[in-house]
């Protein structure tokens, strides 16, 4: 019995680290979120549940600032608005905007 208690006492603290909650984000996105919060002009972060997986919109508080959308690997997927946009990143499609959205952070 003492063996079992000792084993449980050792394993229970490890359980939270073995599995990630489906609502959790990757370390990459977590770091990007924290950095974005500190940026001047940052206003909100939204998580979209798209057919291609979870994507994150990092929204600035101005028009034509370039609000980029990243996937869970921190790869820029698309941009919502940007006058002089980076030609390597496409504008977001309507299907992105139609996807369910959850607010992650708002200033």
NORGI-V204376 format. One record per backbone hydrogen bond with DSSP energy under -1.0 kcal/mol. CO is the residue of the C=O (numbers start at 1). NH is the residue of the N-H. E is the energy in kcal/mol with one decimal. If there is no record, write none. Layout:
# NORGI-V204376
[[CO;NH;E] [CO;NH;E]]
This chain:
# NORGI-V204376
[[1;5;-2.3] [2;6;-2.4] [3;7;-2.6] [4;8;-2.8] [5;9;-2.7] [6;10;-1.5] [7;11;-2.4] [8;12;-2.6] [11;14;-1.2] [12;15;-1.1] [15;18;-1.1] [21;24;-2.0] [26;30;-2.7] [27;31;-2.5] [28;32;-2.2] [29;33;-2.9] [30;34;-2.2] [31;35;-2.3] [32;36;-2.5] [33;37;-2.2] [36;39;-1.2] [39;42;-1.4] [41;61;-2.2] [43;107;-2.8] [44;59;-2.9] [45;104;-2.9] [45;105;-1.6] [46;57;-2.7] [47;102;-2.5] [48;50;-1.1] [48;55;-2.4] [50;53;-2.0] [53;50;-1.6] [55;48;-3.6] [56;70;-2.4] [57;46;-2.2] [59;43;-2.8] [59;44;-1.8] [67;80;-2.8] [68;58;-2.4] [69;77;-3.5] [69;78;-1.1] [70;56;-3.1] [71;74;-2.0] [75;71;-2.0] [78;69;-2.8] [79;92;-1.8] [86;89;-2.0] [90;79;-1.8] [93;97;-1.2] [94;98;-1.8] [96;99;-1.2] [100;49;-2.5] [102;47;-3.1] [105;45;-2.7]]
